[in-house]
């Protein structure tokens, strides 16, 4: 049979799980933002860039 966690321990566990979920969501959002920025930085014309 499993133990039921109550009181302070349950609150701490919930806080830790919530914090981990928020951190994961922020990392995912930041990765998507960086990936989108890389796609829009290129010139879509198909011509090679001119260099001096």
Secondary structure, 3 states (H helix, E strand, C coil): CCCCCCCHHHHHHHHHHHHHHHHHHHHHHHHHHHHHHHHHCCCCCCCCCCCC
